[in-house]
Amino acid sequence: MALVNRRAVQMGMEHIREFWDFLGGLPPHSKPYWGIYNAVDQIAAPIDAPWVFWATPLLRGEQIELMGNKYSREQIDRKNIRWCPHCLKAEPYFRAIWTVKAYKNCVLHGVPLQTNCAGCGEAQKWPRAGQPHNIISCKCERRFDCVAVNSPNERFYRKIDQWIFQNAWASASRERQDCWSHELLTDGMRMRHILESFSRLGAYALAPSVQFQETVEKTEPSELMDCGLEYASKEGFWSLLGKLVDANYRKETDLPSNKGSFKRLSLKYGQFADWLLSKRLCAPFERMIDLMLDHNRLHDASIHPDLNFNYASPGRYVTLEEVCRRLGIRMNAALALRLSPFDYDIPFTLPGNFPIPEHVLHRLLESGDTILGYKELAASLNAPENLARGLLSEGCLSEEPNRSASKQLVVKKIQINELMVRLDARHQAGREHDALVPLLKARTPFAGRARLVKLVLDGRLPVRKIEIGRRGLSRYMLAADEIERVVLADNCSVKMHEAMRLLNMNEGEIKILISHGHISVLMMGTQRLLNYSDVTSCLRTFVGERKAMKELQASRSILVKALSKLPMDKKCLLRDGDFVVYPRALYEKVQSLLDDRFGAQLKLAI
């Protein structure tokens, strides 16, 4: 806003407020400042820029009028920590957009924004509150508007003049034009800042001159990424992006050169998406998800029109790291997952220890010709390698041993439901399902997992050595008798927190059972596993063979005392986990309560 105001005044425009009313889309003189408010909000809201003040454009000199009050330059600019020497020296004075972090150079004069005094070198940290602070000069009395650089680049003036006059109406006819049909300014911004600006602001730069186009054409891609790119047109940006991606992937030296005009290159989305991933740039989350997963709109096409980074949904933008996190993929493995039809002739090998989400695995199985190793497939299913070997023996996978030293697997085109049908047929043939058991404890949902659990509960699937984890039990809410049907062997184990939930006891109470031999403990690394058969036997002993879990919960306070085998004249575990001393009479009272509730089913062991 400041740069438009200053240049409009220098060009002699008399009705700046009407111009801002026009930019704000309001009739002239509707209400004071409304046009300015709306225009600033439209520009500033998507980029989250800290615009400090709105000033009227017709005052000159050291005094500035702001919302009916007059301030000096020292007072109004005390919040800034960067400045342009030419802006401080210009008349009339208007502060430029110095608080937008993406701008490294002054958008009007093209010179780098200053942060240190040129005389003493002290960093200028101006206060954001309190008394006004003099920013025109340093403590060493050197003025900040004294610069030892050349005169401002007139090319920037010409571009702003062009933009102002193209968007203003003629003084005679007052005929208005569409001010938003022309691109906005991105001067002095590096390549990544331009892309972020496109993503957040939805703005393109003014059309560059032929001389600048020829300069860009002659510049190597590596130099373009390292130097400060001043501006680029809409067509020039896509051509430049295509040039960078082309050089990065195909390693060609004879890049296309169309002097005087930029023609959009045919750029595969796979190349473009990977380039964005490598640069970790911003992109709309919803559109990026749609473009990554929608095959019909992206198949053998150039850059989709939706990739013009319009800000249709302000505030909904996230980084691509967040996109990959929500998709459950790693950035360097986006190409390998074949989420969109990338234009490559070679298969990809997934990196090791890479968890594949359910929907990605589904697409992976449907796409075909994707190279997977035993470890990768096992990691995708969160299962041991014997599961991958079981799938291989079932015929769902084909093996290519000659590709590398380690054997690789090629996933055929097969639906998940077809895979489950094959597994079901394998069960009916009487074959073992030991390799498929680890699916029961998968961390991520897997198509067919509920079906496998049902087969186990129905007794049709023999199970060996299963570790029943908290996720598996809490997800399906298995009852005690169902868990007993799943666990058919004595060497099955349950975690401590699962035993606490099943017996409805706290950790201290479980330890009492362990110390008195009711439950055995298996130490596996740092994880303490309880023998599941002992836990279920406790349930059968104290609740009965067919008693419900709610019966155990109702009699919990009684059973805690009954389970203790400590002498009654010593200590007993109460509900709160503390040990207290109580006399023999209390034990007799507890036994009588047990007899009244369960009859002869429970007898307190002494």
Secondary structure, DSSP 8 states (H G I E B T S, - for coil): -HHHHHHHHHTT-S-HHHHHHHHTT--TTSSTTHHHHHHHHHHHTTTT--------SS--SSEEEETTEEEEHHHHTTT-S-B-HHHHH-SS----S-S-TT--B-TTT--B-B-B-TTT--B----SSSS----SB-TT--BTT---S----HHHHHHHHHHHHHHS--TTT-----GGGS----TT--HHHHHHHHHHH--------HHHHHHHHHS-HHHHHHS------HHHHHHHHHHHHHHHHH--SS----TT--------HHHHHHHHHHHT-EEEHHHHHHHHH-HHHHTT-SS-GGGG---SSTT-EEEHHHHHHHHT--GGGTTTTTSS----SS--B--SS----HHHHHHHHHH--EEEEHHHHHHHHTS-HHHHHHHHHHTSEEEETTSSSS-EEEE-S--HHHHHHHHHHHHHTT---GGGGGGGG-SS--TTHHHHHHHHHTT-S---S-EE-HHHHHHHT--HHHHHHH--STT-EEEHHHHHHHHT--HHHHHHHHHTTSS-EEEETTEEEEEHHHHHHHHHHHH-SS--HHHHHHTHHHHHHHT--S-TTSEEE-TTS-EEE--HHHHHHHHHHHHHHHTTS-----
